[in-house]
Amino acid sequence: MIILNEKNFKDEVESSDKLCVIDLYADWCGPCRMLAPVLEELEAEYPDVKFCKVNVDNEPAIARMFKVESIPLVALVKNNTYVDMSVGFVPKSSLIKLIEENK
């Protein structure tokens, strides 16, 4: 999983032609820690999708860009366009549906 920051965001997300699934999380967040292994499983199952993560405490500018109010927030970006999102812990099946709808 690619760790995003202000320096690599443009190269990794804005310039990507792949669907990017971005996990906006915090280390202290219990639901975020529950979601992390689910996203790691999905990363292995979807090699054609780019999986990234952003620690909102370390990268407040990126958190503001996505208007993060609650975490975990999973944002989907394709062709530099914010296409969908999921807030809170959700089951793997819900994330699969989001990915399939936006690939």
Residue, then its C-alpha position, 0 to 999 in steps of 0.5 A: m500500500i502506498i503511503l501518501n503525503e503532500k509530496n507524492f500525492k500528485d504523482e501517485v493519485e492525480s497523474s494515475d490512470k488507475l482507480c485509486v482507493i485511498d484509506l484516510y485514517a489515524d493510528w488512534c482510530g479503532p475502526c481504522r485499525m479494523l479496516a486496514p486488513v480488509l483493504e490489504e486483502l482487497e489490494a491483493e485481489y485487485p492488482d489493477v487498482k492502486f491502494c493508498k493510505v493517508n494518516v490524517d494527523n500527519e497530512p492535514a492538507i490532504a484530509r482537508m482536500f477530501k473534507v474528512e469529518s469522520i474516519p475511516l474514510v475510503a475515497l475513490v479517485k479515477n482520472n483525477t476525479y473524486v468518484d465515490m467514498s465510504v465512511g466508517f467501518v464497512p464490510k469487505s462486500s461493500l468495498i468490493k461493490l464500490i470498487e466494481e462500480n468505479k473500475 
